Amino acid sequence: MSKKILVILAHDDMKISRVNKRFIKELESCENVEIRDLKALYPDYKINIEAEQEAIRNANKVVFQFPMFWFNAPSILKEWMDKVYSLGFAFDVTKDGYQRRELDGREFMLAVSMGGHEAAYDGEYKSVDECLTPYIYTAKFCGMRVVEPFYTYRAMQNLSDEKLEELAPQYKDAILK
Ligand SMILES: Cc1cc2nc3c(=O)[nH]c(=O)nc-3n(C[C@H](O)[C@H](O)[C@H](O)COP(=O)(O)O)c2cc1C
């Protein structure tokens, strides 16, 4: 049985996206991939917690896909995590300490596009992993196995159409791994 993959897409506006839109198009034919575009589902930020938790229950691997916004994810992803990774679902606190719950054992992957160059994240700023520690630490805290991320740098005018076409199948392979 093939792995079931849940892509939580947190783009502010997919209508004006180029890179994330192309990557999502690459995944659309994959039967074992469920894509949830948070801004399209919840323009008012009123997350359907039950529906999101059910989507996680059905998945072996959870991917957070988003463009870097001010060295972080777009705000709807934080809202989603705050509501969906609830006490009792993500973990419990018992007299014996923290108990991992429904996220335990699932894979977690970050798939992030950056306007910045790779070199900028290796000198002037901290690495992308370090910028995004809240997502990585949360996954680990809840017992998820963090797998290799897919980071796309120079994801604005500097990324040619040819390069984007070259990256798209690589993206799909990384998500399906
Ligand atoms: C509000 C905002 C904040 C951004 N902040 C960053 C940033 O901190 N670091 C960075 O590398 N790129 C930053 N960018 C560039 C985006 O990450 C880039 O436009 C996006 O990854 C391109 O993907 P798309 O074509 O799917 O929209 C920012 C863009 C916007 C609109």
The ligand as an ORCA input file, in Angstrom:
! r2SCAN-3c Opt
* xyz 0 1
  C       5.218     39.388      2.914
  C       6.427     38.706      2.317
  C       7.508     38.425      3.095
  C       8.618     37.739      2.572
  N       9.672     37.435      3.392
  C      10.720     36.719      2.922
  C      11.787     36.340      3.787
  O      11.805     36.620      4.985
  N      12.803     35.613      3.248
  C      12.828     35.251      1.923
  O      13.778     34.578      1.520
  N      11.815     35.602      1.081
  C      10.776     36.324      1.545
  N       9.721     36.662      0.716
  C       9.731     36.162     -0.693
  C       8.827     34.926     -0.840
  O       9.275     33.864     -0.031
  C       8.762     34.514     -2.313
  O       8.108     35.551     -3.007
  C       7.998     33.201     -2.498
  O       8.711     32.134     -1.923
  C       7.761     32.915     -3.967
  O       6.852     31.815     -4.073
  P       5.477     31.914     -4.926
  O       5.871     32.177     -6.357
  O       4.824     30.604     -4.738
  O       4.668     33.044     -4.351
  C       8.639     37.371      1.211
  C       7.518     37.687      0.411
  C       6.432     38.345      0.936
  C       5.251     38.668      0.039
*
